[in-house]
Amino acid sequence: MKLGTKLTLCLSLIIVLVLSGYGYLQILARRDILTRKMEAEVRGTGRTLKVSLEKISLPREMEFVQGLIDAVGEYEKTLGVIVYHEGKDLIFRSSSLGDGIEPYLEMIGRSIREDRTLEDFGVYAHHRVFSYAFPLKDRKGRNVGGVCILQYTTFMEEDIRKAKWSIFTMIVLLICGTVALILFATRRWITHPISQLTERTVNLARGDLHSKIDLKSGDELSDLARAFNRMAMDLRIAREKMIEEAETRLELERSLRQSEKLATIGQLASGLAHEIGTPLNIISGRTELVKKKLKDQEAVQKNLEIVLLQTEKITKIIQQLLGFVRKKRPEQKPLDLHALLEMTLDFLDHQIQKQKVKVIKETEGPLPAVVGDPDELQQVFLNLIFNALQAMPDGGTLRVSASSKRIARERFTDRQRSYVEVCVEDDGVGMEKELMGQIFAPFFTTKEGGKGTGLGLTVSQGILQDHEGWIELESEPGKGTLFRVFLPAFEEESKHGKSGL
């Protein structure tokens, strides 16, 4: 139930109770007034009768007395009159009265004995009556008789009934008008503003920070609306600031990753110099042969083809380097990890051969594709393989494997999902548990001065988090190190491709 409706019901109930109480008190007051008026009329009639009857001699003026009480009984509100002379034991009554007057004769007798007027409400011949009795005195002040006037109360009850209906009608009209006014007021000044607040709050929760409430009532709800508008403005400013800071942070991360790429390129430089130097020596030698055998067209053709082939090889190596080092925004596209890992191992082929490291490539069936940026993921695998090679300065075995697994990421969700797991394992020097706890910290490195930036694993971890993946580490001193990389699969069904790396 809405607040305005509750308030209307509560106020309406209070008004109904107050007006009903007021009406009830008005009816009681009206009854009291009519009763007093009726009693006053009866008392006035009684005083008139008392004066008239005390001035005559009852035994000699019986006809006068009978006519007098009959005249009083002709009044429409008077049921009848009873006159009793105690000394002569005479009883006079109005013609409208029949049997059953004994209670009223007894009332006259009690009035004579107590020498006071008596009043009472009762029933005579199925009529509700008001009885008024008073004593009669002779000239010496002795009580010689008494009178009882019986007055109808039905006229009074009818007046009270009419008063009830008029008061009831007035109260109903007042209640309806007041409730209508309260309903209008609550809808205009409570329900409508609160509805606006609710609607704008829902829009704010949905991200619409331009919501604004325009209330000019000058009350607490208007203050609340102004506070809401200030909050929406503050949230809008905060969101813009957060977006700006996020863009700055992303740019810093890109710069950090670019710096790590350049550091990686520096470490690749010596090996690549040999890779490029060999084709250049071949080109140089073939060019000398061409100069000496210009007349032998077949030899010239063969040597030129060799030169062209070696030139294309150099161009390919340079393009791969430029593609890797070029600063660009991350891409999101399906990737074949087989090809990506093969390309990474090709980059490091000279370093692998130089250190006499044996490479074992393994896979468990066809792998599903993963979605991500090829350059960033290649940087991750370059960093891991570089670290593995540097951990085996005197040679060893490098094991690179990939497999598809259906697992639930610990501490994040219980729902299982398909992931591609890439393992890079060496049998090098390994590391202590204390080092393993710091290995992903920025600028932390175990390499000799000038040979590492301490950012490789930090950047790799950030790249994997951007790709909704993660990295795990296992290591033991003297036995080697194992890095496990998990990347979410692009689709549930495995894509059939190469059977090995």
Residue pairs with C-beta under 8 A, 6 or more apart in sequence:
2 191
2 194
3 190
3 191
3 194
4 186
4 187
4 190
4 191
4 194
5 186
5 191
7 182
7 186
7 190
8 179
8 182
8 183
8 186
11 182
12 175
12 178
12 179
12 182
15 175
15 178
15 179
15 182
16 175
19 171
19 174
19 175
20 171
22 171
23 167
23 168
23 170
23 171
26 163
26 167
27 160
27 163
27 164
27 167
30 159
30 160
30 163
30 167
31 160
34 156
34 159
34 160
34 163
35 156
37 156
38 77
38 130
38 151
38 153
38 155
38 156
39 119
39 130
39 132
41 77
41 151
42 130
42 132
42 149
42 151
43 117
43 132
45 72
45 75
45 78
45 149
46 117
46 132
46 134
46 147
46 149
49 68
49 69
49 72
49 81
49 147
49 149
50 134
50 136
50 147
52 68
53 65
53 68
53 83
53 136
53 145
53 147
54 136
54 137
54 138
56 64
56 65
58 65
58 83
58 85
58 88
58 90
58 144
58 145
59 85
59 88
59 90
62 90
62 92
65 83
65 92
66 92
69 80
69 81
69 82
69 83
69 92
69 93
69 94
70 94
70 95
72 78
72 81
72 94
72 149
73 79
73 80
73 81
73 94
73 95
73 96
73 97
76 152
76 155
77 151
77 152
77 155
78 149
78 150
78 151
78 152
79 94
79 96
79 97
79 124
79 127
79 129
79 150
79 151
79 152
80 93
80 94
80 95
80 96
80 97
80 150
81 92
81 93
81 94
81 147
81 148
81 149
81 150
82 91
82 92
82 93
82 94
82 97
82 101
82 104
82 105
82 108
82 147
82 148
82 150
83 90
83 91
83 92
83 93
83 136
83 145
83 146
83 147
84 90
84 91
84 92
84 105
84 108
84 109
84 145
84 146
84 147
84 148
85 91
85 136
85 144
85 145
86 112
86 143
86 144
86 145
86 146
87 144
87 145
90 145
91 105
93 101
97 124
97 150
98 125
100 124
100 125
103 122
104 124
104 131
104 133
104 148
104 150
105 148
107 118
107 120
107 131
107 133
107 148
108 133
108 145
108 146
108 147
108 148
109 146
110 118
110 133
111 117
111 118
111 133
111 134
111 135
111 146
111 148
112 135
112 143
112 145
112 146
115 135
115 143
116 135
117 132
117 133
117 134
118 131
118 132
118 133
118 134
119 130
119 131
119 132
119 133
120 130
120 131
121 128
121 129
121 130
121 131
121 153
122 128
122 129
122 131
123 129
124 150
127 152
127 154
128 152
128 153
128 154
128 157
129 150
129 151
129 152
129 153
130 150
130 151
130 152
130 153
131 148
131 149
131 150
131 151
132 148
132 149
132 151
133 146
133 147
133 148
133 149
134 146
134 147
135 143
135 145
135 146
136 143
136 144
136 145
136 146
136 147
137 143
137 144
138 144
189 217
189 219
189 221
190 221
193 213
193 215
193 217
193 221
193 222
193 225
194 221
196 213
196 215
196 225
197 213
197 221
197 224
197 225
197 228
200 211
200 212
200 213
200 228
200 232
201 228
203 211
204 211
204 232
204 235
209 232
209 235
209 236
209 239
210 232
210 236
211 232
212 229
212 232
213 225
213 228
213 229
214 225
215 221
215 222
215 225
216 222
253 462
254 327
254 329
256 455
256 459
257 376
257 379
257 459
257 462
257 463
258 325
258 327
259 453
259 455
260 379
260 383
260 453
260 455
260 456
260 459
261 324
261 325
261 379
262 325
263 452
263 453
263 455
263 456
264 379
264 382
264 383
264 386
264 456
265 321
265 324
265 325
267 386
267 451
268 321
268 347
268 348
268 351
271 348
271 349
271 350
271 351
271 354
272 317
272 321
272 350
274 350
275 317
275 349
275 350
276 314
276 317
276 318
279 310
279 311
279 313
279 314
280 310
280 314
282 306
282 307
282 310
283 307
283 310
283 311
286 303
286 304
286 306
286 307
286 310
287 303
287 307
289 299
289 303
290 299
290 300
290 303
290 304
290 307
293 299
293 300
293 303
294 300
320 343
320 347
323 375
324 375
324 378
324 379
326 375
328 375
330 372
330 373
330 376
330 466
331 372
331 373
331 374
331 375
332 371
332 372
332 373
333 371
333 372
333 373
333 374
334 369
334 370
334 371
334 490
335 369
335 370
335 371
335 372
335 374
335 377
336 367
336 369
336 497
337 367
337 369
337 370
337 402
337 420
337 422
337 487
338 363
338 367
338 402
338 497
338 498
338 500
338 501
340 374
340 377
340 378
340 381
341 361
341 381
341 400
341 402
341 422
341 501
342 501
343 378
344 378
344 381
344 382
344 385
345 352
345 359
345 361
345 385
345 400
345 501
347 382
348 382
348 385
348 386
348 389
351 389
352 359
352 389
352 398
355 389
355 392
355 393
355 394
355 395
356 395
357 389
357 392
357 395
357 396
357 397
357 398
358 395
358 396
358 397
358 398
359 397
359 398
359 399
359 400
360 397
360 398
360 399
360 400
361 400
361 401
361 500
361 501
362 399
362 400
362 401
362 402
362 500
362 501
363 401
363 402
363 403
363 498
363 499
363 500
363 501
364 401
364 402
364 403
364 404
365 403
365 404
365 494
365 499
366 494
366 495
366 496
366 497
366 498
366 499
367 402
367 403
367 404
367 420
367 494
367 495
367 497
368 404
368 418
368 420
368 489
368 490
368 491
368 492
368 493
368 494
368 495
369 489
369 490
369 491
369 495
370 377
370 420
370 467
370 487
370 488
370 489
370 490
371 467
371 488
371 490
372 467
372 487
373 467
376 463
376 466
376 467
377 463
377 467
377 487
379 459
379 460
379 463
380 460
380 463
380 464
380 485
381 422
381 424
381 485
383 456
383 457
383 459
383 460
384 424
384 460
384 483
384 485
385 398
385 400
385 424
386 456
387 456
387 457
387 481
387 483
388 398
388 424
388 425
388 426
388 428
388 481
389 398
389 426
390 447
390 451
391 426
391 428
391 429
391 430
391 480
391 481
392 398
392 426
392 427
392 428
392 429
396 426
396 427
396 428
396 480
397 426
397 427
398 424
398 425
398 426
399 423
399 424
399 425
399 426
400 422
400 423
400 424
400 425
400 501
401 422
401 423
401 425
402 420
402 421
402 422
402 423
402 501
403 420
403 421
404 418
404 419
404 420
404 421
404 489
404 494
405 418
405 419
405 420
405 421
406 416
406 417
406 418
406 419
407 416
407 417
407 419
407 486
408 414
408 415
408 416
408 417
409 417
409 470
409 486
417 488
417 489
418 488
418 489
418 492
419 469
419 486
419 487
419 488
419 489
420 486
420 487
420 488
420 489
421 484
421 485
421 486
422 484
422 485
422 487
423 482
423 483
423 484
423 485
424 482
424 483
424 485
425 480
425 481
425 482
425 483
426 480
426 481
427 479
427 480
428 480
428 481
429 477
429 478
429 480
430 475
430 476
430 477
430 478
430 479
430 480
430 481
431 439
431 446
431 475
431 477
431 481
432 477
435 446
436 473
436 475
438 444
439 457
439 473
440 457
440 458
440 461
440 471
441 454
441 458
442 454
442 455
442 458
443 453
443 454
443 455
443 458
444 454
445 452
445 453
445 454
446 452
457 471
460 471
461 470
461 471
464 470
464 471
464 485
464 486
464 487
467 487
467 488
468 487
468 488
469 485
469 486
469 487
469 488
470 486
471 483
471 484
471 485
471 486
472 483
472 484
472 486
473 481
473 482
473 483
473 484
474 481
474 482
474 484
475 481
475 482
